[in-house]
Amino acid sequence: MRFGAVPVCEAEGAILAHATMAGEKRLRKAHRLTAQDVRLLEEAGVREVIAAVLAPDDLDEDAAAARIAAALRVATVEARAPATGRVNLHAAEAGLFRVDKHTVDAVNRIDPAITLATLEPFAAVEAGQMVATVKIIPFAVPENLVAQVETACAAGEAFSVQPFVPRRIGLVQTVLPGVKPSVLDKTARITEARLARSASRVTVEVRPPHEEEGVARAIADQARDSDMVLVFGASAVCDEDDVIPAAIRRAGGKVSRVGMPVDPGNLLVIGSLDGKPVLGAPGCARSPKPNGFDWVLDRLMAGLEVTHEEVGAMGVGGLLVEIPTRPQPREVAPKRTSPKVWAVLLAAGRSRRMGIGNKLMAEFDGKPLVRRVAEQVTGGGAAGVVVVLGHEAERISAALSGLTVKEVQNPHFRSGLASSLKAGIRALPPSAAGALVVLGDMPEVTAEDFNRLLAAFSKAGGEAIVRATHGGKRGNPVILPRTLFAEVERLEGDTGARQIVESAPLEVVDVELGPAASLDVDTPEALHAAGGTLKTESSKSG
């Protein structure tokens, strides 16, 4: 493949490296130029383009990615259609992700142009969740490199999803004087929620006194009618002969391990009775936050054996996020301040679907839509607000008069939404921990809604994507943490933040806002239904 400046007269069949205007026609990045495209470019006075010219033995990015995805030996994983040199692979069922590091490393060593990225080993995944992605970096790669990848993939299964098997769980919670029933009730609810990912459920719960004989009877009774027994002790295990491990042995079972090198989760007890797992849960399992208990529980739910040696090998990576409610935390955490989030209000669009007139100047209760949205944003708790202007910038700026906002011009607004998002992100100060991306045509999102989104971002430590939803379906606005700002620079054309949200390896926190999250006014019909009125310049003068 040859990449660089190509004379337009020689560019038929070449792949554009950047979006280019050919008169009134916009040619997108990665578009393969046709004879008609070349003619339009020449008529527009364009003499050369930056493009990739494929050699006879090259495979274009989509074909290469598709072949590599097809070569991967994977189980219970489905590949999606290729796009922009990428094939995403998703779990066909809920289960535990297993990966052969040797095979993945072998693929990635062949050439930097070919990449394969996966989730971490033994991650619990939902049906439909992305578990891996194949990405071709340039527009094409030599066919012989793809053939080498196919050979590497033939050596063994690259990754798989081991499906969860629903199980009946017997729950034992021991009791000491002073233990509040509300604590036990909450533990039961959290345990049910933890089991839900494997479609398992608690069938019976008992609450015996925290003493060996009574706990042994409870374990034996539960093991007869359940597939697994979970035991929560009123007092933490401090020895292999403490109440819970001793009770497992007294019931006729075996204890394979007391303690694990994962924190939180150190005080886990692993045993069995009549071939059924019996787990003594550590105190941290009363919290929904991930801990060592989840690592063992998920493996068992997927039908995998958890040996003494395997648990002993969990120390690398076993230092997990601290649980704030833990009675004795590892260290007293310094007081954290809420992350500063700046809002980016996108108000540069041309309202092409509206027809005549600028929808952002439509009046709602006598006020321009863009001002209505800006007032809610400025009252919503963000550290500051950047408004991106483009089409009819002077009119939009006048409508925002008196508001405390920073205005930024986007000279490339005609190229699509991505350029405005880039302009807004670039204008944020270094102190911005995140960007609250707000569309200028959403009349019903309130200051209270913005505050709820910001609170969710703060609660997640400023490290998660926060997304507004309506009825569980994705909507707007969305908060992007600073770690994703570089990804914005990769966007092209009319692409917004959705692509980043769906592909980023970060937690996505959904905040239900109701209909406001999905109501925008792209068309005259939508504007009228939302209560807006658009007066064009001609109607005003008449």
Disulfide bonds with the S-S distance in Angstrom:
none
